[in-house]
Amino acid sequence: MKVERVSVDELTLDERNARAHPEKNLRVIEQSLSKFGQQKPIVVNEDNVVMAGNGLLLAARNLGWKTVQVVRTNLEEGLARAYALADNRAGELSEWDWESLARELDALKTTGFDLADIGWETHEADLVMAAEFTARTTDESDEPADKAGRLVVAFTPEQSDEVRGHLKRKGVDGAADGILQALRAWA
C-alpha cells in the first residue's frame, strides 16, 4: 500500500456515501486533525473519488488544508462500494469498554488535556468518570436473560451528587434524579 499526498481539490466526495457528517461530527474531526494531524490516509478509487474518509476530507477543506494523504484501492467498483459501507459499519458496531474509557479520560483530564478536543463534552466525560462500571454475565435465573452480559453502573453517594450537579448545570435539573436512577439500573 502506497501513501500519496494529493491536493484536496483533486479529490471528489462520494456522492453515494451513505454516512452523513453533521456539524458536531465535522467539528470533532477538525479538532482531531488540528491536534494530531492526519494519522490515517483517505481511501480513494482510481478516479480520486473518496471511498473511505469523506468526513476527513470535508474537515481538511474546512481547515484550509491544501493536501491530504491518500491510498488508492485496487478493488473493482462493486467491491469498493461494499468496502465503503463495511468501513463505516465496522466502527459503528464497536463498543466502549466503559471502565477503560473512564480510566483513559481521567488520565487525560489529570494532565490538563482538553477532552473536548477529542469529542467529549465535559458533562459526558464526567458522567463516564463518575460511574463505577462492572460487567457481569447473567445466568438463566436473571430477568431478563442476557447471555451476552450486561453493564451495571453504580454511583457512590458522593458521585451521585457530583453527577447531579453536572446534569443541573447542563439544564436537566428536574430529570437529574431520573437519569441517575436509569443509569444505576441500566442493563
Contacts in CASP RR format, 6 or more apart in sequence:
PFRMAT RR
TARGET T0000
AUTHOR 0000-0000-0000
METHOD contacts of the structure
MODEL  1
MKVERVSVDELTLDERNARAHPEKNLRVIEQSLSKFGQQKPIVVNEDNVV
MAGNGLLLAARNLGWKTVQVVRTNLEEGLARAYALADNRAGELSEWDWES
LARELDALKTTGFDLADIGWETHEADLVMAAEFTARTTDESDEPADKAGR
LVVAFTPEQSDEVRGHLKRKGVDGAADGILQALRAWA
1 71 0 8 1.000
2 71 0 8 1.000
2 72 0 8 1.000
3 41 0 8 1.000
3 69 0 8 1.000
3 70 0 8 1.000
3 71 0 8 1.000
4 69 0 8 1.000
4 70 0 8 1.000
4 71 0 8 1.000
4 72 0 8 1.000
5 67 0 8 1.000
5 68 0 8 1.000
5 69 0 8 1.000
5 70 0 8 1.000
6 44 0 8 1.000
6 48 0 8 1.000
6 67 0 8 1.000
6 68 0 8 1.000
6 69 0 8 1.000
6 70 0 8 1.000
7 66 0 8 1.000
7 67 0 8 1.000
8 57 0 8 1.000
8 60 0 8 1.000
8 61 0 8 1.000
8 64 0 8 1.000
8 65 0 8 1.000
8 66 0 8 1.000
8 67 0 8 1.000
8 68 0 8 1.000
10 48 0 8 1.000
11 42 0 8 1.000
11 44 0 8 1.000
11 48 0 8 1.000
11 49 0 8 1.000
11 50 0 8 1.000
11 57 0 8 1.000
11 68 0 8 1.000
11 70 0 8 1.000
12 47 0 8 1.000
12 48 0 8 1.000
12 49 0 8 1.000
12 50 0 8 1.000
13 49 0 8 1.000
13 50 0 8 1.000
13 54 0 8 1.000
13 57 0 8 1.000
13 58 0 8 1.000
14 49 0 8 1.000
14 50 0 8 1.000
14 51 0 8 1.000
14 54 0 8 1.000
14 84 0 8 1.000
16 81 0 8 1.000
17 50 0 8 1.000
17 54 0 8 1.000
17 84 0 8 1.000
18 84 0 8 1.000
18 85 0 8 1.000
18 88 0 8 1.000
19 54 0 8 1.000
19 55 0 8 1.000
19 88 0 8 1.000
21 29 0 8 1.000
21 54 0 8 1.000
21 55 0 8 1.000
21 58 0 8 1.000
25 55 0 8 1.000
26 55 0 8 1.000
26 58 0 8 1.000
26 59 0 8 1.000
26 62 0 8 1.000
28 118 0 8 1.000
28 119 0 8 1.000
29 55 0 8 1.000
29 56 0 8 1.000
29 58 0 8 1.000
29 59 0 8 1.000
30 59 0 8 1.000
30 62 0 8 1.000
30 63 0 8 1.000
31 116 0 8 1.000
31 117 0 8 1.000
31 118 0 8 1.000
31 119 0 8 1.000
32 117 0 8 1.000
32 118 0 8 1.000
33 56 0 8 1.000
33 59 0 8 1.000
33 60 0 8 1.000
33 63 0 8 1.000
33 65 0 8 1.000
34 63 0 8 1.000
35 117 0 8 1.000
35 118 0 8 1.000
38 56 0 8 1.000
38 60 0 8 1.000
38 68 0 8 1.000
38 69 0 8 1.000
41 68 0 8 1.000
41 69 0 8 1.000
41 70 0 8 1.000
41 71 0 8 1.000
42 50 0 8 1.000
42 52 0 8 1.000
42 53 0 8 1.000
42 56 0 8 1.000
42 57 0 8 1.000
42 68 0 8 1.000
42 69 0 8 1.000
42 70 0 8 1.000
42 71 0 8 1.000
43 50 0 8 1.000
43 51 0 8 1.000
43 52 0 8 1.000
43 53 0 8 1.000
43 70 0 8 1.000
43 71 0 8 1.000
43 72 0 8 1.000
43 73 0 8 1.000
43 83 0 8 1.000
43 84 0 8 1.000
43 87 0 8 1.000
44 50 0 8 1.000
44 51 0 8 1.000
44 70 0 8 1.000
44 71 0 8 1.000
44 72 0 8 1.000
44 73 0 8 1.000
45 51 0 8 1.000
45 72 0 8 1.000
45 73 0 8 1.000
45 75 0 8 1.000
45 77 0 8 1.000
45 80 0 8 1.000
46 72 0 8 1.000
48 70 0 8 1.000
50 57 0 8 1.000
51 73 0 8 1.000
51 80 0 8 1.000
51 81 0 8 1.000
51 83 0 8 1.000
51 84 0 8 1.000
51 87 0 8 1.000
52 83 0 8 1.000
52 84 0 8 1.000
52 87 0 8 1.000
52 88 0 8 1.000
56 68 0 8 1.000
57 68 0 8 1.000
60 68 0 8 1.000
73 80 0 8 1.000
73 83 0 8 1.000
75 83 0 8 1.000
98 128 0 8 1.000
98 131 0 8 1.000
98 133 0 8 1.000
98 151 0 8 1.000
98 153 0 8 1.000
99 133 0 8 1.000
99 134 0 8 1.000
99 135 0 8 1.000
101 128 0 8 1.000
102 128 0 8 1.000
102 129 0 8 1.000
102 131 0 8 1.000
102 133 0 8 1.000
105 115 0 8 1.000
105 120 0 8 1.000
105 125 0 8 1.000
105 128 0 8 1.000
105 129 0 8 1.000
106 129 0 8 1.000
108 115 0 8 1.000
108 118 0 8 1.000
109 115 0 8 1.000
109 125 0 8 1.000
109 129 0 8 1.000
115 121 0 8 1.000
115 122 0 8 1.000
115 125 0 8 1.000
116 122 0 8 1.000
122 166 0 8 1.000
123 166 0 8 1.000
123 167 0 8 1.000
123 169 0 8 1.000
123 170 0 8 1.000
126 162 0 8 1.000
126 163 0 8 1.000
126 166 0 8 1.000
127 163 0 8 1.000
127 166 0 8 1.000
127 183 0 8 1.000
130 155 0 8 1.000
130 159 0 8 1.000
130 162 0 8 1.000
130 163 0 8 1.000
130 166 0 8 1.000
131 153 0 8 1.000
131 154 0 8 1.000
131 155 0 8 1.000
131 159 0 8 1.000
131 163 0 8 1.000
131 183 0 8 1.000
132 153 0 8 1.000
132 154 0 8 1.000
132 155 0 8 1.000
132 156 0 8 1.000
132 159 0 8 1.000
133 151 0 8 1.000
133 152 0 8 1.000
133 153 0 8 1.000
134 151 0 8 1.000
134 152 0 8 1.000
134 154 0 8 1.000
135 149 0 8 1.000
135 150 0 8 1.000
135 151 0 8 1.000
135 152 0 8 1.000
136 149 0 8 1.000
136 150 0 8 1.000
136 152 0 8 1.000
137 147 0 8 1.000
137 148 0 8 1.000
137 149 0 8 1.000
138 145 0 8 1.000
138 146 0 8 1.000
138 147 0 8 1.000
138 149 0 8 1.000
138 150 0 8 1.000
139 145 0 8 1.000
146 187 0 8 1.000
150 187 0 8 1.000
151 186 0 8 1.000
151 187 0 8 1.000
152 186 0 8 1.000
152 187 0 8 1.000
153 183 0 8 1.000
153 184 0 8 1.000
153 186 0 8 1.000
154 184 0 8 1.000
155 163 0 8 1.000
155 180 0 8 1.000
155 183 0 8 1.000
155 184 0 8 1.000
160 180 0 8 1.000
163 176 0 8 1.000
163 180 0 8 1.000
163 183 0 8 1.000
164 176 0 8 1.000
164 177 0 8 1.000
164 180 0 8 1.000
165 176 0 8 1.000
167 173 0 8 1.000
167 175 0 8 1.000
167 176 0 8 1.000
167 179 0 8 1.000
167 180 0 8 1.000
168 176 0 8 1.000
172 179 0 8 1.000
END
